[in-house]
Amino acid sequence: MKDVTLTYAAFANAIGAHDTLTLEVSLVWHREYLKADAATRASRREEFILHFMIGSKMPEAKAAKVMAQSRTARTAKAQQLYDRARAKFTYHVVRPEKKASGKADIVAQALKLIAQMDAAQKRKVRAAL
């Protein structure tokens, strides 16, 4: 392979542009995923991972073999590629909702505790604040 001269900034720019493009293009698959049943979701996930590995220069027969293996039976290199594929599937297709910050949970827990207190305990809490 011929050496390519590319600045670090240009490299990062290209990765960002590619990521943005693939995220925009994958929106249709994300919408399909949201409407799909569990079996279709699992099938799509397996299909994505298989074709991601093939696209990463793994021969199709080897990719199919890796898909059939358990996590512990895969080589470290094959498992790393599988994990990268799974992460890309999650990022582009699943797009999980961001979770609420921990502060919201702490506040909800505090309110729940206060609701369980008697009047004397509530006065102590108010005095401490």
C-alpha positions as CSV (number, residue, x, y, z in Angstrom):
1,M,0.0,0.0,0.0
2,K,1.3,3.4,-0.9
3,D,2.1,5.8,2.0
4,V,-0.4,8.6,2.3
5,T,0.6,11.9,3.6
6,L,-2.2,13.4,5.6
7,T,-2.1,15.9,8.4
8,Y,-3.6,15.0,11.7
9,A,-6.2,17.7,11.3
10,A,-7.2,16.5,7.8
11,F,-7.5,12.9,9.1
12,A,-9.8,14.0,12.0
13,N,-11.8,16.2,9.7
14,A,-12.3,13.3,7.3
15,I,-13.4,10.9,10.1
16,G,-15.9,13.5,11.4
17,A,-17.3,14.1,7.9
18,H,-17.7,10.4,7.3
19,D,-19.3,9.9,10.7
20,T,-21.8,12.7,10.1
21,L,-22.7,11.3,6.7
22,T,-23.2,7.8,7.9
23,L,-25.3,9.0,10.8
24,E,-27.5,11.0,8.5
25,V,-27.9,8.1,6.0
26,S,-28.6,5.6,8.8
27,L,-31.6,7.5,10.1
28,V,-34.0,5.5,7.9
29,W,-32.6,2.3,9.6
30,H,-33.0,3.8,13.0
31,R,-36.7,4.6,12.3
32,E,-37.2,1.1,11.0
33,Y,-35.6,-0.3,14.2
34,L,-37.9,1.7,16.4
35,K,-41.0,0.1,14.8
36,A,-39.6,-3.4,14.5
37,D,-40.4,-6.4,16.8
38,A,-37.7,-8.1,18.8
39,A,-37.0,-10.8,16.2
40,T,-36.5,-8.3,13.4
41,R,-34.3,-6.2,15.7
42,A,-32.1,-9.2,16.5
43,S,-32.0,-10.2,12.8
44,R,-31.0,-6.7,11.7
45,R,-28.3,-6.6,14.4
46,E,-26.8,-9.9,13.3
47,E,-26.9,-8.9,9.6
48,F,-25.2,-5.5,10.4
49,I,-22.4,-7.2,12.4
50,L,-21.8,-9.8,9.7
51,H,-21.6,-7.2,6.9
52,F,-19.5,-4.8,9.0
53,M,-17.0,-7.6,9.4
54,I,-17.0,-8.4,5.7
55,G,-16.6,-4.7,4.9
56,S,-13.6,-4.7,7.3
57,K,-11.8,-7.1,4.9
58,M,-12.8,-10.3,6.7
59,P,-13.7,-13.0,4.2
60,E,-17.4,-13.8,4.2
61,A,-16.9,-17.5,5.3
62,K,-14.7,-16.4,8.2
63,A,-17.2,-13.7,9.2
64,A,-20.0,-16.3,9.2
65,K,-17.9,-18.6,11.3
66,V,-17.2,-15.8,13.8
67,M,-20.9,-15.0,14.0
68,A,-21.6,-18.6,14.9
69,Q,-19.0,-18.7,17.7
70,S,-19.6,-17.7,21.3
71,R,-17.7,-14.7,22.6
72,T,-15.3,-17.0,24.5
73,A,-14.6,-19.1,21.4
74,R,-13.6,-16.1,19.2
75,T,-10.1,-15.0,18.9
76,A,-9.2,-11.7,20.5
77,K,-8.9,-10.0,17.2
78,A,-12.3,-11.3,16.0
79,Q,-14.0,-10.3,19.2
80,Q,-12.6,-6.8,18.9
81,L,-14.0,-6.5,15.4
82,Y,-17.3,-7.9,16.6
83,D,-17.4,-5.4,19.4
84,R,-16.6,-2.5,17.0
85,A,-19.4,-3.7,14.7
86,R,-21.9,-3.9,17.7
87,A,-20.9,-0.4,18.8
88,K,-21.5,1.0,15.3
89,F,-24.8,-0.7,15.2
90,T,-25.8,0.8,18.5
91,Y,-24.6,4.2,17.5
92,H,-26.1,4.4,14.0
93,V,-29.2,2.2,14.3
94,V,-30.3,1.8,17.9
95,R,-29.4,5.3,19.0
96,P,-30.3,4.8,22.6
97,E,-31.9,7.7,24.4
98,K,-29.6,9.6,26.7
99,K,-30.2,8.8,30.3
100,A,-31.2,11.5,32.8
101,S,-28.4,12.8,34.9
102,G,-27.8,11.2,38.3
103,K,-28.9,14.5,39.9
104,A,-32.5,13.9,38.9
105,D,-32.4,10.5,40.5
106,I,-30.9,11.9,43.7
107,V,-33.6,14.5,43.9
108,A,-36.3,12.0,43.3
109,Q,-34.9,9.7,46.0
110,A,-34.6,12.7,48.4
111,L,-38.2,13.7,47.7
112,K,-39.3,10.1,48.3
113,L,-37.5,9.9,51.6
114,I,-39.0,13.3,52.7
115,A,-42.5,12.1,51.9
116,Q,-42.0,9.1,54.3
117,M,-40.8,11.3,57.2
118,D,-43.0,12.4,60.1
119,A,-43.4,16.1,61.0
120,A,-40.5,16.2,63.5
121,Q,-38.1,14.6,60.9
122,K,-39.1,17.2,58.3
123,R,-38.4,20.0,60.7
124,K,-34.9,18.6,61.3
125,V,-34.3,18.5,57.5
126,R,-35.5,22.1,57.1
127,A,-33.3,23.3,59.9
128,A,-30.3,21.6,58.3
129,L,-30.9,23.3,55.0
